[in-house]
Amino acid sequence: MSQTKPTAPGRRTNRLFTEIVPGDAAVSRRVCTEHSLYLFAQASRNINPLHIPNREARVDADGDPLTGASASALWIGALISELVGSRLPGPGTILRAQSLAYHQRVFAGTVVQTRVEVIEKREPDLVVLEARASDETGALVASGQIEVFAPPHRIEFEDEPLPEVIVDHHPHFERIVAACAGAAPTRVAVVCPEDTVSLEGALAAAREGLIEPVLVGRRDRIEAAAAALGADIGAFELIEAGEHPAAAARAVALAAAGRVGALMKGHLHTDELLSAVLAREGGLRTGRRLSHVFVLDVPGRDRPLFITDAAINISPDLVAKADIVRNAITLAHACGIGEPRVGILSAIETVNPAIPSSIDAAVLSKMAERGQITGALVDGPLAMDNAVDLEAARTKGITSLVAGRADVLVAPNMEAGNMIAKELTFVAQAESAGIAIGAAVPVVLTSRADNAHGRLVSCALAKLVAHWQRTGTSLMAQATDTTERG
């Protein structure tokens, strides 16, 4: 085999025609992941359901269902192309022709090894390579020949990783909605669904079987919104209740009487609804502080991320924070997380008397240790980085069952929580949903900025919590157990 001039560490160089001899070879290994399949489908616009995870209509020629998504043949060809374009001959190579035969399908999880070897050179610059791809057992996946024009000039480049690509896919939210499918819909009082956005959110949740909406508000406005949508609301109970404060009070009375299992905000201000929920006479108080929990499906995370409180309690004291933690634990339990990891956030991960949130975090952690807060692992203070990133926690020398693995992030105040949730939503492409907990029934507090799917998932969360409050069991855990048994 020929020798090329050495390059500095971390740099690569291509191979010119004069430097290549028959027998030169290059090898690479790559794991086929669901992420890879989504990326390839997005780049190629090949929407064949055979190659996209979680898509319907994967059947064979006899109509029998197929198990799992497999890689497109062109994805395997792209692995071979990577060897030719990046290694042998490398940058500057131009493809002339290729002929590949594919011998078996490659499913997500398969380790694919590709190899190219120079078998012939033709003046002035044509190189013929034999290409092979095999799985981890050595079974042949693809084979054939490739003809390329070798690069005419030397190219050296830094061997740096490409920027990470995030697929806009939210499997956790899909599982939350799917887990609710088998249970009867929860009766939900939708307060003042008097515009198309709020009414359509409730109707979409009804179509999914998540809720049975009870429409509470001005009949004329609700019917006008339905007409604008072209929607038939005749199957749903509609209660005439007058203006917003009266409608909120009527919806709360329905919940207090056990006629509905949740409330949903429509076209009224949040404080108008919460005033009725928290009224000392006729409200839905439970002795626990009401708080809001955002649930975020962040691409790349293996679990949903819970952030609290980012919407109700502006500057909670220690007593309020204890209830905020307890409410978040309840939601995590309803979502099937038996022992959630709760990280109490501050600016730093050490106790500093000059930073009150660090003292509160330490006290909350001790309260959990003494059994005053139960059902979760609680630790703090933690900074944002070492709460969610294990390497950051290790770098700081933090020994904790929570650090780097937090499911729940408890913000020091509403401003911080709101910023965290909004940044993850609008910068990190997370999808968000959320509900208020601590009252006798869960309350869906939708926002005008919420997209349709986020509203749908919020209704699913309310259904999960209502089921948990009624039975003490999690629909999510039941769905997971059924899947595993199946």
Secondary structure, 3 states (H helix, E strand, C coil): CCCCCCCCCCEEECCCHHHCCCCCEEEEEEECCHHHHHHHHHHHCCCCHHHCCCCCCCECCCCCECCCCECCHHHHHHHHHHHHHHCCCCCCCEEEEEEEEECCCCECCCEEEEEEEEEEEECCCEEEEEEEEECCCCCEEEEEEEEEECCCCCCEEECCCCCCCCCCCCHHHHHHHHHCCCCCCEEEEEECCCCHHHHHHHHHHHHCCCEEEEEEECHHHHHHHHHHHCCCCCCCEEEECCCHHHHHHHHHHHHHCCCCCEEEECCCCHHHHHHHHCCCCCCCCCCCCCEEEEEEECCCCCCCEEEECCCCCCCCCHHHHHHHHHHHHHHHHHCCCCCCEEEEECCCCCCCCCCHHHHHHHHHHHHHHCCCCCCCEEEEEECHHHHHCHHHHHHCCCCCCCCCCCCEEECCCHHHHHHHHHHHHHCCCCEEEEEEECCCCCEECCCCCCCHHHHHHHHHHHHHHHHHHHHCCCHHHHHHHHHHHC
